[in-house]
Amino acid sequence: MDKKPRIFTTSFGSVYPLYVQKAAKKGRTKEEVDEIITWLTGYSGEQLRQAIDDKVDFEAFFAQAPRMNPNGGLITGVVCGVRVEDIADPLMQKIRYLDKLIDELARGKKMASILRR
């Protein structure tokens, strides 16, 4: 059996500050990062805090997501040299969707565009 990619067992809360930091370096806010995460996963702000405080890993974070956004499939492009739309593993794809949205935020895209409105 293949070993799980390390990111699956990494706590979401340990990566979250890196998302915020990446956005902040480009003049974006923690609130915008939170908005992206809630848009993609359906977590409320309170549920998001709880997931971070409980140190849930990425596997649990996405497994427990209240409602993955049906427009997640509209997220396309390359993250870490891989086209997100071509990722076969559903969990890895969700993680990369989130990475891609944070990248777009850091690159200065408008929120309406990031949230596929």
C-alpha positions as CSV (number, residue, x, y, z in Angstrom):
1,M,0.0,0.0,0.0
2,D,1.2,3.5,-0.8
3,K,2.1,5.7,2.0
4,K,-0.2,8.7,2.4
5,P,1.3,12.0,1.2
6,R,2.5,13.9,4.3
7,I,0.2,16.8,3.6
8,F,-2.8,14.6,4.4
9,T,-1.6,14.1,7.9
10,T,-0.3,17.6,8.4
11,S,-2.5,19.7,10.7
12,F,-4.6,22.3,8.8
13,G,-3.8,24.7,11.7
14,S,-0.1,24.5,11.1
15,V,-0.5,25.5,7.4
16,Y,-3.2,28.1,7.9
17,P,-0.8,30.8,9.2
18,L,1.3,30.3,6.1
19,Y,-1.8,31.0,3.9
20,V,-2.4,34.2,5.9
21,Q,1.3,35.2,5.8
22,K,1.4,34.6,2.0
23,A,-1.7,36.8,1.5
24,A,-0.5,39.5,4.0
25,K,2.8,39.8,2.1
26,K,0.8,41.0,-0.8
27,G,-1.4,43.3,1.2
28,R,-4.3,40.9,1.5
29,T,-6.1,40.1,4.7
30,K,-6.7,37.2,7.0
31,E,-10.4,37.9,6.5
32,E,-10.0,37.3,2.7
33,V,-8.2,34.0,3.4
34,D,-11.0,33.0,5.7
35,E,-13.6,34.0,3.1
36,I,-11.8,31.8,0.5
37,I,-11.7,28.8,2.9
38,T,-15.4,29.2,3.8
39,W,-16.3,29.5,0.2
40,L,-14.5,26.3,-0.8
41,T,-15.4,24.2,2.2
42,G,-18.6,25.6,3.7
43,Y,-17.0,26.0,7.2
44,S,-18.3,28.9,9.1
45,G,-15.8,31.2,10.8
46,E,-16.4,29.5,14.1
47,Q,-16.1,26.0,12.6
48,L,-12.8,27.1,10.9
49,R,-11.4,28.4,14.3
50,Q,-12.5,25.1,15.9
51,A,-10.7,23.0,13.2
52,I,-7.6,25.0,13.7
53,D,-7.8,24.8,17.5
54,D,-8.5,21.0,17.4
55,K,-5.4,20.6,15.1
56,V,-7.3,18.5,12.6
57,D,-5.2,17.2,9.7
58,F,-6.0,18.0,6.1
59,E,-7.7,14.7,5.6
60,A,-10.1,15.3,8.4
61,F,-10.5,19.0,7.5
62,F,-11.8,18.2,4.1
63,A,-13.7,15.0,5.2
64,Q,-15.6,17.1,7.7
65,A,-16.1,20.1,5.4
66,P,-19.8,21.0,5.8
67,R,-20.2,21.6,2.0
68,M,-17.6,21.6,-0.7
69,N,-18.5,24.4,-3.1
70,P,-20.0,22.9,-6.3
71,N,-18.0,25.6,-8.2
72,G,-14.7,24.1,-7.0
73,G,-14.5,22.3,-10.3
74,L,-14.1,25.7,-12.0
75,I,-10.7,26.1,-10.3
76,T,-8.1,25.4,-12.9
77,G,-4.4,26.1,-13.4
78,V,-1.1,25.0,-12.1
79,V,0.1,24.6,-8.5
80,C,3.5,23.1,-7.7
81,G,3.9,22.2,-11.4
82,V,0.7,20.2,-11.5
83,R,-2.6,21.1,-13.2
84,V,-5.2,21.1,-10.4
85,E,-7.9,19.8,-12.8
86,D,-5.8,16.7,-13.6
87,I,-5.2,15.5,-10.0
88,A,-6.7,12.1,-9.6
89,D,-6.8,11.9,-5.8
90,P,-9.9,13.8,-4.6
91,L,-8.3,14.9,-1.3
92,M,-5.1,16.1,-3.0
93,Q,-7.2,17.9,-5.5
94,K,-9.1,19.7,-2.7
95,I,-5.9,20.7,-1.0
96,R,-4.5,22.0,-4.3
97,Y,-7.7,23.9,-5.0
98,L,-7.2,25.7,-1.7
99,D,-3.5,26.4,-2.6
100,K,-4.5,27.7,-6.0
101,L,-7.1,30.1,-4.5
102,I,-4.6,31.4,-2.0
103,D,-2.1,31.9,-4.8
104,E,-4.6,33.9,-6.7
105,L,-5.3,36.0,-3.7
106,A,-1.6,36.7,-3.2
107,R,-1.3,37.5,-6.9
108,G,-3.8,40.3,-6.5
109,K,-6.9,38.8,-8.2
110,K,-10.2,40.3,-7.3
111,M,-12.3,38.3,-4.7
112,A,-15.2,37.9,-7.2
113,S,-12.8,36.2,-9.7
114,I,-11.2,34.0,-7.0
115,L,-14.6,32.9,-5.8
116,R,-15.7,32.1,-9.3
117,R,-18.6,34.5,-9.4
